Protein backbone atom coordinates (compact mmCIF):
# COMPACT_ATOMS: atom_id res chain seq x y z
CA UNK A 1 0.00 0.00 0.00
CA UNK A 2 1.14 3.51 -0.73
CA UNK A 3 1.81 5.89 2.10
CA UNK A 4 0.10 9.23 2.74
CA UNK A 5 1.61 12.03 0.66
CA UNK A 6 1.75 15.78 1.23
CA UNK A 7 -1.57 16.07 -0.53
CA UNK A 8 -4.02 13.57 -1.95
CA UNK A 9 -5.06 13.18 -5.55
CA UNK A 10 -8.74 13.62 -6.29
CA UNK A 11 -10.26 10.18 -6.89
CA UNK A 12 -7.65 8.28 -4.86
CA UNK A 13 -8.81 5.93 -2.11
CA UNK A 14 -7.62 6.62 1.45
CA UNK A 15 -7.82 4.36 4.50
CA UNK A 16 -7.40 5.59 8.10
CA UNK A 17 -8.35 4.80 11.70
CA UNK A 18 -10.31 7.33 13.81
CA UNK A 19 -9.84 8.12 17.49
CA UNK A 20 -12.75 5.72 18.13
CA UNK A 21 -10.69 2.88 16.60
CA UNK A 22 -12.99 2.75 13.57
CA UNK A 23 -11.44 2.18 10.17
CA UNK A 24 -12.89 4.23 7.33
CA UNK A 25 -12.03 4.10 3.66
CA UNK A 26 -13.27 6.35 0.90
CA UNK A 27 -12.59 8.28 -2.26
CA UNK A 28 -10.91 11.68 -1.96
CA UNK A 29 -13.19 14.57 -2.97
CA UNK A 30 -11.09 17.45 -1.60
CA UNK A 31 -8.12 18.12 0.69
CA UNK A 32 -6.89 21.26 2.45
CA UNK A 33 -3.19 20.90 3.40
CA UNK A 34 -3.21 23.91 5.74
CA UNK A 35 -5.93 22.59 8.04
CA UNK A 36 -5.33 18.91 7.23
CA UNK A 37 -9.03 18.45 6.50
CA UNK A 38 -9.84 15.64 4.08
CA UNK A 39 -13.25 15.07 2.49
CA UNK A 40 -14.03 11.46 1.63
CA UNK A 41 -16.93 9.85 -0.17
CA UNK A 42 -17.62 6.65 1.77
CA UNK A 43 -20.02 3.83 0.98
CA UNK A 44 -23.01 3.82 3.33
CA UNK A 45 -22.49 1.73 6.46
CA UNK A 46 -25.32 1.28 8.97
CA UNK A 47 -22.92 0.44 11.82
CA UNK A 48 -20.73 3.48 11.13
CA UNK A 49 -23.79 5.73 10.87
CA UNK A 50 -25.05 4.61 14.29
CA UNK A 51 -21.69 5.23 15.95
CA UNK A 52 -21.29 8.60 14.23
CA UNK A 53 -24.75 9.76 15.25
CA UNK A 54 -24.14 8.62 18.83
CA UNK A 55 -20.87 10.56 19.00
CA UNK A 56 -22.49 13.67 17.53
CA UNK A 57 -25.38 13.47 19.99
CA UNK A 58 -23.00 13.15 22.94
CA UNK A 59 -21.07 16.19 21.76
CA UNK A 60 -24.27 18.18 21.37
CA UNK A 61 -25.43 17.18 24.85
CA UNK A 62 -22.19 18.49 26.31
CA UNK A 63 -22.53 21.71 24.34
CA UNK A 64 -26.03 22.27 25.71
CA UNK A 65 -24.68 22.27 29.26
CA UNK A 66 -22.45 25.22 28.55
CA UNK A 67 -19.21 26.12 26.80
CA UNK A 68 -17.11 25.33 29.85
CA UNK A 69 -17.85 21.59 29.53
CA UNK A 70 -17.30 21.22 25.81
CA UNK A 71 -15.02 18.35 24.82
CA UNK A 72 -11.37 19.41 24.60
CA UNK A 73 -11.26 18.66 20.87
CA UNK A 74 -13.54 17.89 17.98
CA UNK A 75 -14.28 14.37 16.83
CA UNK A 76 -11.96 13.07 14.16
CA UNK A 77 -14.79 12.74 11.69
CA UNK A 78 -17.97 14.66 10.95
CA UNK A 79 -20.29 13.29 8.31
CA UNK A 80 -22.82 15.12 6.20
CA UNK A 81 -25.49 13.46 4.10
CA UNK A 82 -28.16 14.35 1.61
CA UNK A 83 -31.20 12.06 1.63
CA UNK A 84 -31.61 10.01 -1.52
CA UNK A 85 -34.87 10.05 -3.37
CA UNK A 86 -34.36 6.40 -4.23
CA UNK A 87 -33.95 5.36 -0.61
CA UNK A 88 -31.27 2.87 -1.58
CA UNK A 89 -28.68 2.06 1.13
CA UNK A 90 -25.90 1.54 -1.42
CA UNK A 91 -25.17 5.25 -1.78
CA UNK A 92 -22.32 7.31 -0.35
CA UNK A 93 -22.01 9.58 2.68
CA UNK A 94 -19.65 12.55 2.69
CA UNK A 95 -17.22 12.53 5.64
CA UNK A 96 -14.99 15.39 6.78
CA UNK A 97 -11.84 13.87 8.29
CA UNK A 98 -9.43 15.79 10.52
CA UNK A 99 -6.10 14.12 9.76
CA UNK A 100 -4.65 15.47 13.01
CA UNK A 101 -6.95 13.14 14.93
CA UNK A 102 -6.61 9.93 12.92
CA UNK A 103 -3.87 7.33 12.56
CA UNK A 104 -2.58 4.77 10.06
CA UNK A 105 -3.39 6.95 7.08
CA UNK A 106 -2.77 4.98 3.88
CA UNK A 107 -3.46 5.56 0.21
CA UNK A 108 -4.84 2.19 -0.89
CA UNK A 109 -5.48 3.23 -4.47
CA UNK A 110 -3.53 6.03 -6.14
CA UNK A 111 -4.95 8.03 -9.02
CA UNK A 112 -2.50 10.00 -11.11
CA UNK A 113 -3.56 13.65 -11.23
CA UNK A 114 -4.35 15.03 -14.67
CA UNK A 115 -2.51 18.27 -13.83
CA UNK A 116 0.35 19.25 -11.56
CA UNK A 117 -1.91 21.54 -9.52
CA UNK A 118 -3.02 20.39 -6.06
CA UNK A 119 -6.73 20.01 -5.24
CA UNK A 120 -8.68 23.17 -4.52
CA UNK A 121 -8.79 24.29 -0.90
CA UNK A 122 -11.92 23.68 1.11
CA UNK A 123 -14.49 26.41 1.69
CA UNK A 124 -13.86 26.49 5.43
CA UNK A 125 -16.37 29.24 6.12
CA UNK A 126 -19.16 27.27 4.53
CA UNK A 127 -18.12 24.07 6.30
CA UNK A 128 -17.88 25.80 9.68
CA UNK A 129 -21.32 27.33 9.18
CA UNK A 130 -22.81 23.96 8.34
CA UNK A 131 -21.21 22.24 11.33
CA UNK A 132 -22.28 25.09 13.63
CA UNK A 133 -25.87 24.81 12.40
CA UNK A 134 -25.83 21.08 13.10
CA UNK A 135 -24.54 21.66 16.63
CA UNK A 136 -27.19 24.33 17.25
CA UNK A 137 -29.89 21.94 16.07
CA UNK A 138 -28.62 19.22 18.43
CA UNK A 139 -28.45 21.72 21.30
CA UNK A 140 -32.08 22.74 20.78
CA UNK A 141 -33.11 19.09 20.76
CA UNK A 142 -31.19 18.37 23.98
CA UNK A 143 -32.77 21.37 25.73
CA UNK A 144 -36.23 20.14 24.75
CA UNK A 145 -35.50 16.62 25.97
CA UNK A 146 -34.01 17.83 29.26
CA UNK A 147 -37.18 19.80 30.04
CA UNK A 148 -39.11 16.52 30.33
CA UNK A 149 -42.23 17.90 28.64
CA UNK A 150 -44.64 16.34 26.16
CA UNK A 151 -43.60 15.63 22.56
CA UNK A 152 -45.88 18.46 21.43
CA UNK A 153 -44.01 20.92 23.64
CA UNK A 154 -40.64 19.63 22.44
CA UNK A 155 -41.62 20.01 18.78
CA UNK A 156 -42.96 23.52 19.32
CA UNK A 157 -39.80 24.56 21.18
CA UNK A 158 -37.60 23.28 18.36
CA UNK A 159 -39.78 24.96 15.71
CA UNK A 160 -39.62 28.35 17.45
CA UNK A 161 -35.89 28.11 18.20
CA UNK A 162 -35.12 27.76 14.49
CA UNK A 163 -36.05 31.42 13.95
CA UNK A 164 -35.87 32.91 17.46
CA UNK A 165 -32.71 32.43 19.52
CA UNK A 166 -34.07 34.11 22.67
CA UNK A 167 -35.99 31.07 23.91
CA UNK A 168 -35.69 28.89 27.00
CA UNK A 169 -37.59 26.64 29.38
CA UNK A 170 -39.14 27.61 32.72
CA UNK A 171 -40.30 24.28 34.05
CA UNK A 172 -42.79 23.01 31.50
CA UNK A 173 -43.35 26.51 30.10
CA UNK A 174 -41.65 27.88 26.99
CA UNK A 175 -40.40 31.44 27.48
CA UNK A 176 -39.67 33.59 24.41
CA UNK A 177 -38.10 37.07 24.47
CA UNK A 178 -38.25 36.86 28.29
CA UNK A 179 -41.84 38.15 28.27
CA UNK A 180 -43.92 35.73 26.21
CA UNK A 181 -44.86 32.41 27.86
CA UNK A 182 -46.37 29.35 26.22
CA UNK A 183 -47.92 26.93 28.70
CA UNK A 184 -49.09 23.34 28.25
CA UNK A 185 -50.76 22.01 26.17
CA UNK A 186 -48.94 24.49 23.89
CA UNK A 187 -51.87 25.69 21.78
CA UNK A 188 -52.51 29.22 20.48
CA UNK A 189 -54.71 29.97 23.50
CA UNK A 190 -51.79 29.04 25.77
CA UNK A 191 -49.62 31.95 24.56
CA UNK A 192 -49.48 34.57 27.35
CA UNK A 193 -47.93 38.02 27.46
CA UNK A 194 -48.62 41.64 26.59
CA UNK A 195 -51.16 41.25 23.81
CA UNK A 196 -50.28 44.71 22.46
CA UNK A 197 -46.57 43.96 22.03
CA UNK A 198 -44.97 43.01 18.74
CA UNK A 199 -43.16 40.11 20.42
CA UNK A 200 -46.45 38.58 21.56
CA UNK A 201 -48.06 38.89 18.12
CA UNK A 202 -44.97 37.43 16.42
CA UNK A 203 -44.75 34.42 18.75
CA UNK A 204 -48.47 33.79 18.39
CA UNK A 205 -48.13 33.72 14.59
CA UNK A 206 -45.24 31.25 14.87
CA UNK A 207 -47.34 28.97 17.10
CA UNK A 208 -50.30 29.20 14.72
CA UNK A 209 -48.10 28.27 11.76
CA UNK A 210 -46.51 25.36 13.62
CA UNK A 211 -49.90 23.92 14.60
CA UNK A 212 -51.20 24.35 11.04
CA UNK A 213 -48.12 22.69 9.51
CA UNK A 214 -48.29 19.84 12.03
CA UNK A 215 -51.96 19.22 11.24
CA UNK A 216 -51.32 19.21 7.49
CA UNK A 217 -48.41 16.80 7.89
CA UNK A 218 -50.58 14.46 9.99
CA UNK A 219 -53.35 14.56 7.39
CA UNK A 220 -50.88 13.68 4.65
CA UNK A 221 -49.57 10.75 6.68
CA UNK A 222 -53.12 9.53 7.28
CA UNK A 223 -53.92 9.73 3.57
CA UNK A 224 -50.77 7.84 2.66
CA UNK A 225 -51.58 5.17 5.23
CA UNK A 226 -55.11 4.79 3.87
CA UNK A 227 -53.79 4.47 0.32
CA UNK A 228 -51.31 1.83 1.47
CA UNK A 229 -54.06 -0.14 3.21
CA UNK A 230 -56.29 0.04 0.13
CA UNK A 231 -53.44 -1.15 -2.06
CA UNK A 232 -52.87 -4.11 0.26
CA UNK A 233 -56.56 -5.05 0.17
CA UNK A 234 -56.59 -4.99 -3.64
CA UNK A 235 -53.66 -7.41 -3.72
N, C-alpha and C positions, 0 to 999 in steps of 0.2 A: 504494500500500500504506500502511496505517496504521502509525504509529510505536509503539514500546513505551511503555506508560503506566506510572503508578506501581504499579498492580497489574493482573493479567490476569483477564478474565472467564472463569469456568468454561465450557468448550465452545468458546472461541475457538481459532483455529489460529495457532501461533507458529512462525516460521522464524528460525534462527540458525546461526552458524558456530562450530565448536569450535576449540580450540587446535591440533587436528590438521588444520585446514582442511577439515573435513567438515561439510557442510550437513545439518541435521536439521530436520524439520518435523513437528509433531504437535499434537494437541488438548490443551488445558490441563485437567488434572485437579485440580491444587491449586497454590498459590503462597504462599510465606512471605516477606513484604517485608523482615523483619528480617535474615534470612540470605541473601536473594536466591536461594532454592532453588525451582526450578520443576519440577513433575512433568508430563511429557508422555506421552500415549499415541501411539505411533508405529507405523505399519504396518511389519510384519516386512520386514527387508532382509538378505539373506544376506551381502552385502559389508560392511554396517555391523556385523553381528554378528561377523564374523571380525576386523575391526579392533578392535572393543571388547574381545573376548576376548583378543586379543594384547596390548593395552595393559594389561588387568587382570592378565594373567599376568606381564608384565614388572614391574609394580608389586609383585606378590606375591613375585617372585624377589628384588627389592631388599629387601623387608621381611624375608625369611628370613635375609639376611646381617647383620642387626642394625639397631637403630633409628638408628644414626649415619649410615647410607647411604640412608635413606629419601628419596624424591624431595622437593624443597622444597615442593611443593604437590600437591594432589589433582588427578586428571584432571577435565576440565570436565564429563564426563558419566559417571555410573554407570548401568548398566541392570539391572533385575530382571525375571525372567520366571517365569511359571508354565506348566509344560508342558500342552499341550492334548490332551485325550483324542481329539480328532478327527485330530490330526496334520497339520492343514492349515497351509500356510505363510502363508496370507492373514490371519493374526491379528495382534494388536498386542503390542508389547513396551512395558513401562513404563520410562521413562528419567527419572533425576533429574539435572537440569541446574543447574549452578552458574553463575548469570548473571555472576558476577565474572570468569569465565574464558572467556566466549564473546564474540563480536562480531557486528555487523550484526543485532541483534535486531529483528525486524519482526513485527507482527501482520498476517497475510495475510488473516484472516477474523475479523471482530469479531462477537461475540454479545452482544446487549444483556442485562445482568443483570436477573433478575426482581425483585431487591430492591436496595436501596442499600447493603447490607452487603457488605464484601469477603469473599473466600473464606476458609474456615477455615484456621488456621495448621497447618503440618505437625507431625506427632508426631515431633519430632527424636530423642527418646530411642529410639523404636522403630526409626527409620531408621538411627541410629548403631549400634545393636545388630546390625541385619541386615548392614550393611556390614562391621562388625568380624568377624562370624561368617564372612563370605565371605573376608575377608583371612586369617583364621586357617586356613580350609580350604585356601586356596592355599599358605600357608606350610607346612602339613603335607605337601602334595603335593610342593613344591619340595625339602623336606628328604629325602623318600623318594627322589626322583629323583637328588639329589646324592650319595646314598650308593652308587649304582651297584650295587644288589643286584637280585635276581630280582623279577619282578612279584609273586610270592607274598609276598615279604618286604615290598614296598612296600604292598600291600593290607593286610597285617596291621598294619603301622605306622600307616597312616591309620585303620584301624578302632579300634585301641587309643587313639590320640591324640584321638579324638572324645569319650572319657569320662575319660581320664587325661592331664593336662597334663604331668606329670613323666615325660617320655619323650624319648629321644634315641638317636643312633646311636653305636656304638663299632666302627668298621670295618663289617663286615657283620652285626654283632650288634645286636639291639634291647635297649636298657637301660631298664627301667622302675623308678621309685622308687629309682634308684641302686643297687639290690641284687638285682634280678631280671633275668636275662639270657635272651634268646631267640636261639638260634643257628640257622643254616641247617640243614635246610630249613624251619624255622619251624613244626614240628608240636608237638603237646602234649608229646611226649617231649623236645623241645628246650628246654623251659622249665627254667631252672636257678636255684637260690637256696635260701634256708632254707625247707625244706619245712614247717616248723612255723609260719612267719610268716603273718599275715593277708594281707600284700602278695603273697606267692607264690601263695596259694590264689586270691586275687582275679584276678591276672593269668592264672593257668591256666584259670579259668572263662571269662575273656574270649576266650582263644585257642580253647578248645573251642567256644564259641558261634560265633566267626568261621568256624572250619573247617566246622561244621555248616551254617551259613547259606550258605557258599560252595558246599558240596556240593548243597544243596537247589536253589540257583539254577541250578547247572549241569545238574541233572536236569530242571528245568523247561525250560531252553533246549533240551536234547536232545529232550524230548517234543514241544515246539513244532516243532522242525526235522523230526522224523519225521512229524508231522501234515501239515506243509507238503509234504513229499516225497510222501506218500500222496495228497494232494489233487492234486498235479501229475500223478501217474500215472493217476488217475481221469479227468482231462481228456484 
